[in-house]
């Protein structure tokens, strides 16, 4: 099965854009460079597992070559008072109903 839309979003948002910005490349340039470095042909045909390995290889390379830390995909935040407050703050406010007779 081919890579997922979620994997693709992670790749561009969390790998290509930040790394490209750090190294001074546009996202399309950075994507082309990474493809040339880590895969033979096209990333479009990679399976979920192959795409995960591709992303992990890039993360390892970025850390070893530039000490550039790329966040892992879908890292859950630990539950602390701060993260719970943050989550609650993102929730919509309750609707106040005003029923008049």
C-alpha positions, -999 to 999 in steps of 0.1 A, spaced: 0 0 0 13 34 -9 22 61 16 -6 78 34 -18 114 32 -7 118 68 28 106 60 30 131 31 18 160 53 44 151 80 71 148 53 65 183 39 55 201 71 80 186 95 109 176 73 111 194 40 100 229 50 121 232 83 152 215 68 149 236 36 146 268 56 176 258 78 197 250 48 185 278 26 164 259 0 129 262 -13 106 233 -5 108 219 -40 145 221 -41 149 205 -7 125 177 -17 145 170 -49 178 170 -30 164 145 -4 150 122 -31 184 122 -49 202 114 -17 180 87 -3 159 71 -30 167 60 -65 136 72 -84 104 87 -71 89 89 -36 54 86 -50 57 48 -53 70 41 -19 49 19 5 40 31 40 70 12 54 94 24 28 83 60 32 87 57 70 122 44 65 129 72 40 118 98 66 139 81 94 170 81 72 166 118 66 160 125 103 192 106 111 212 124 84 200 158 95 209 152 131 244 137 123 254 163 97 238 195 110 227 187 146 192 195 132 165 177 152 134 168 132 104 159 153 92 123 152 58 118 136 28 119 158 46 123 191 20 122 218 25 148 245 28 135 280 -1 145 302 10 172 326 -9 201 341 6 223 313 -4 200 284 -39 194 299 -44 232 302 -31 236 266 -56 210 254 -85 225 274 -76 259 260 -79 246 224 -115 233 231 -143 255 220 -161 274 247 -194 260 258 -225 276 242 -246 295 266 -282 291 258 -305 319 266 -341 307 266 -366 334 273 -402 326 280 
